[in-house]
Amino acid sequence: MTIEDSGHSHLAKIVWERVIYRRRRLYAVAGLFLLLWLAIGLASSLGSAQVSPVMVWQVLLSLLPGLNLSSNIPDTVVTIVLDIRLPRILLAGLVGASLAIAGATYQGLFRNPLADPYLLGIAQGAGLGATIAFLLPFSLAATALGLIPVLAFAGAILSAGIVYAVARVGKTVPMTTLILAGVALGAFLASITSYLLVSSGEQLHSIVLWLMGGLSLSHWGEVKILLPYILVGSLIIHLYSRPLNIMQLDEEQAQQLGVNVERVKLILLFAATLITAAAVCFVGIIGFVGIIVPHAIRLIWGADHHFLLPLSFLGGASFLILADMLARTVMGTAEVPVGIITAFCGAPFFIYLLRKRKRVIF
């Protein structure tokens, strides 16, 4: 074999490997997209009132223009699927997607697989805001949101802003300082929340349930408000997937390769914080999703953010929909806070992945 033939053979091998890699990506996206649809269908059919999966899909497909497959289905079934279960399922999907993609972003920015969306004190700020809202003697009943989501969102955004301002040194933001500032402020806000819990009296049970996360009072209004935040924030993050990949090398090397590191960090931190705060203010603090989903996807399919971010979006949505389905069905008529389910189901699976691969792809 000549040198020229050897070169052609090597080039053909590289091209074929690229084709296999792209097919693998395509199959993964298609598989998780199918899992998401199956999760929506399964969650729509299970509950205190069982609904046939065939009827569920007839009702769901009737939402498409030109299809009317639900004409022979009882109105009670249509009401259960469209007005009670579907808004809760979609809200769970949006929250799971936002936490997963924010977690993937933070893990990439901090180059740390243990980073999660609550790293900058967002959870503690939202928890404090919601606790104050529970204890105030008035409400915002005239608004579409209510006082609890408004103060929870404000607390989350304010906490992240304080952490960023404290960690900023001139025109740069050292990531180690940012983490330390987030831990310190989070502990401070958590101590205030704990004191308020001790003195909350009759509101204690409601506050604790909110802090543990739940979707029991979900409705279409929350879905409509949350949807633009999640879509815009996720799109911004995905547009910066290439600089995020480059920044995995080193900030100095990324700067030499033409990446405006500080600008990219500011934009990604803002987008990830925004979608996390928007998600948390409606459903409370749901842990583990932002760590396990992006890290599990990284272990299975690699750390390319072009691919990792959309897969995290789909995986996070599917995971929280299924977790919420278990939360409202596992104990019959009683409901378990979904945060308990995410930790209980997610931790063993995550340990299994770590034991199986015995290495961290980062």
Buried (B, 14 or more C-beta within 10 A) or exposed (E): EEEEEEEEEEEEEEEEEEEEEEEEBEEBBEEBBEBBEBBBBBBBBBBEEEBEBEBBBBBBEBEEEEEEBBEEBEEEBBEBBBEBBBBBBBBBBBBBBBBBBBBBBBBBBBBBBEBBBBBBBBBBBBBBBBBBBBBEEEEBEEEEBBBBBBBBBBBBBBBBBBBBEBBBEEEEBEBEBBBBBBBEBBEBBBEBBEEBBEEBEEBBEBBBBBBBBBBEEBEEEBBEBBBEBBBEBBEBBBEBBBBBBBBBEEBEEBBEEEBEBBEBBBBBBBBBBBBBBBBBBBBBBBBBBBBBBBBBBBBBBBBBBEBBBBBBBBBBBBBBBBBBBBBBBEEEEEBBBBBBBBBBBBEEEBEEBBEEEEEEEE
